[in-house]
Amino acid sequence: MKENKWKYLLDDYIISLLVGDTPVVEDNMFPKTSKYSTFINIQMPKINERQITDLSKKIGVHIKNGVNSSQELSQLIKFCCTDEQKMRKIMKYIFGKENFKDLYDSPYVSSLDEFKKIRSEICNEVIKDINNVLYFHNCKVELEVDGPDLITIDENWIDELILNIPDLENIDEFQISGSYTKINEDINKGDFTGAMIQSRTLLEGALKYAISVQNKHLTGKEDLPELIKLFKQLYLKNNVTNSELRSNLKRLYGNLSGAIEAIGILRNKFGDAHATNASDVLSKANIHFIVNASFSLCSFVLETCKK
């Protein structure tokens, strides 16, 4: 059965953000203001009960009148959370231009261009706050061309995969080595599957980081073959003039792709919740080989992108 991911929007804090009851706050707990106009808080427009009632009628849903907009929006989401199209329409309205009309009429907004910048800033900051909550449910809101969507993310997502390394720009082999020390501890505890998943996730994160260094946009949906293809295009030009060396480098880079794809396939084979445990099929030596190969590849990727 497909997971009902939209139900996670029913969190009280998320609802209060969506209806404009709660602003995004700074570390000092004061409302965060726009960098384009300090008189405007980073806060969604206030949505009233009538707006939610009208919205529910548009998408063919009847809800009872609530005591406030938060209660009514919660009702609407409960009715619609199993219907992808209806949920997309609700989110599209909340983050759409129509809902921001009062912001455009504000005396603190001087032009249409400034309005667009502030609206974009508010939407992105609010979504960031919402995603801080959704992170623990392995999903996140993303703004797409046809409106906001709620996508599922891997539980070892890239933010986590660099294993609490706070400064990505200064990530180095010593930090990666520390991460693999932890992975080897899992192997010694008999958690072969977990070790394999973490190794593959760390490798995926290194590739994503290397690609992002070149300012290439990633959707978050790329699989390992796509990531290694992008990495090769960006970094492995193989401009060696000696034909014999160039040929051997080409073979080596081909093996690099094959090794990374194999690690991804093995992770998928044993990483599923219903799959056979890796320790039932693979030996400890196999797992160490996979983990060490992943570590070497990860180090190569990071060293290459930092040249």
N, C-alpha and C positions, 0 to 999 in steps of 0.2 A: 504494500500500500504506500502511495506517495505521501511523504511527510507534509503536514499542514504547516508550512513555515510562517505563513502570514499571521498566525495566532500570536506570535511573539511580539507583535506590535501592540498587544493589549496591555503591556506593562504600563503601570500608572504614570511613570515618568515620561515614557515615550508619548503617551496620549497627551500629556500636558504640554509637551514640546510641540506636537502637531497642531493643537488648537490655539497655540499662542499664549497659553497661561504662564509658561515658564521660559525665561530667557536663558541663553547660553551664558555661563558665568566664568569669570577669570579665577585664577588660583586663590585670590583674596575674597572670593564669593560675591563680588560685585558684578552686575551685568556687564558683559563684554560689549563694547561699542564698535561701530563700523569704522574701518580705517579711512573711509571716504567721507564720513560725517559723524563726528563724535556725539552728535545729538540723537543719533539713532542706535538703539540697542539691537544686538544680534538676537532677534526673536521673530518667530513666525507671526503673520497677521492674526489678529483675534478672529476666530470663527464663531459665529453665534448659532443658536439652535435652529433658526430659520434656514440658514445656509445648509446645515446638515440635513434637514428635512427635505429641502429642495434637491439636494444631491442624491438622497436616497430614492426619491421619486424618479429621477433621471435614469438611475440604474435598475429600476424596477423592484425596489425593496421597500417594504412598509415597516417603519419602526415606531415605537411608542414615544411620546414626548418625554424627554428627560428633564431633570432638575437643572442641568447645565450642559454646555457643549461637550465637555469631557465624557459625560455619561452617554450622551447621544452618539458620539463618535465611537465609543466602545461598543454600543449596541450594533451600530452599522457594521463595524469590523467583525463582530461575532457572527452576524448574519452572512457576511460575504467572504470570510477568511478561507473557505474551501473553494472559492471561485476566483481563479487567477485573473480573468478579464475584469471582473468587477473591482477587485482590489487594485489593479493597475489604474482603473478610472478614478478611484477614490484618491490615490496618491498623486495622480496627475493633476487633479483639481487642487489639492492642498498646496502643491509646489508650483502650480501654474500661474500665469500672468494675471488671470482674473482675480485670484485671491489676494494679489499684491496691489490692487488698484489704489487703496488708501495710501500706500507707501509712495506711489507716483505723485499723488496729490499733496504730499507732505511739503511744508514750507522749507524743510531742511534738504530737499532734493532739488537740485538746480537744473537738471537736464535729463533727457531720456537716457543718454549714455550713462550718467551717474546712477540713474534708477536701475539700469541693467546690471551694473557692477555691484550695487548694494544687494539687489535681489539674489544674484549669484552667490555673493559672499554669505548671505543669511542661509540660503539653501544648503550650501556646502558645510557650513559650521554646524547647523542643526543636524544634518545627516551624520556628520562625524560624531556628534554627541549620541545620536541614536545607535550608531554602530558600536559605540563603547558598551552599550547594553547587549546588543545582538551578538557581539563577539562570543559570549558565553553560550550562545545557542547555535554557533557555527553557521551564521548567515550574516548578510549585510545588505544595506540599501545602496543601490548604485543608480546614478542618473544616466539614463540612456536617451537616445534620440526620440523614441516614442513614449518617454515618460519614465518615472522612477520604477525600478524593479527590485525585488528582494531575491538575492541569489544565495545559494548554499556555498559554503567555503569548507575546504578541508580542515579537519580539526587541528592539523599541524600546519596551519596557514603560514604564509611568509613572515608575518610579524613575529610569530612565535618560533619559527624555524631557525632564525638566526640566534635562537636560544638565549634570549635576554641580553644580546649584545647591543647596547644602547646607541653606539656611534657607528652606523653602517659605513661611513666614509673611511673610517680607520680600522675596519675589520681586517684582521690579518691571520696568518697561518697558526699563530699561537692560540688565538681564541677558538679557531676551528678545531685545533688539536684538543683543546680543553673540552669542547663539545663531544668529540669522539671518545675522549676518556670516559665521559658519562655513559655514552652508548655502549662501550665495552663493559662497563659495570653491569648494564642490563643483560648483556650476553652471559656474563658470569652468574647472573641470577636465574638464567634459563629463559629470559624473555627474548627469544630470537625474533619473533614477529615485530615486537616494539622496536628493537634495534634496527631492523631492516627498514621499517617505516620512517624512523628518525633520520637514517642515513640518506634515504632517497629525498626526504623533505629538505634536508640541509643542502643537498646538491641542487635541488630545484631552486632554492632560495639564492644560492650563489649565482646561478645562471640568470635569474630575474634581476639580481642586483647588477651584474655585469651589463645586462641589456639596458637597464635604467640609467646607467652611467652615461650611455650614449643618447640619452633623452628620447629613447624609443618608448612609445606608449604600449602598455600591456593591458589587456582586458581582464586578466586574472583567470581566464578560461583556457589558456594555452596548455597543451600537454608537453611532456618532455621532448618528443621528437621535434615539435615546433620550436621549443626553446633552444635546443642544441643547433637547429638550423639557423635561427636568428644569431646565435652566438658565433657560429662559424662565419656567417656573412659579415659580421661586424669586426671580428678579430683575427680570424685565420685566413689571411689573404694569400699566404704561401707565395711570396714574391722572391723566393730563393732562385738565383740564376743557374746554379748547377742542376742539370736535368735529373741526375741520379738522386741527389738529395731531395729535390722537389718531388720526385716520384715516391720516395720513401716517406716524406712528410705527408703526402696526400693519403698514403695507406694508413699512416699513424692516425691522422685526423678521422679517417673512416672508421678505424677501430675505436676511436674516442666516442664517436656517435653510437656505435654498436654497443659499447660498454654501458653508456648512460641509458640507452633504451632498454637494455637487458635488466638493469637495476630497477627501472620503472615497471617493467613487466613483472618482475619477481615481487615487487612491493604490492602490485595489484593482485597478484595471485594469492598472496598470503595476508594481505592487509584488510580484506573484507571481513566484516563482523561474523559472517557465516562460513568463512573459508577454513581450510585445514590449518592448524597451527604449524608454523615453520619448523619448530623443534621436532615435529613428528615425521618430517620428510628430509630436512637438511641437517647435516652434521655441524658441530661447532666450528670445524675447520672451514666449511662452506660459508657460514655466516661471517666469520672473521675475514675471509677472502672478499666477500661482498662489501663489508664495511670498510676494509682497508682500501679497496679499489675506489669506493665512493669518496673516501678521504683524499686520496691522491688526485682524483678528478676535480674535487672541490678546490683544492689548493692550486691546481693548475689554472682553473677558471679565474680565481681571485688574483693570482699573480699576473695573469695575462691582461686583465682589465685595469690593473694598476700601473702598467708600464707607462 
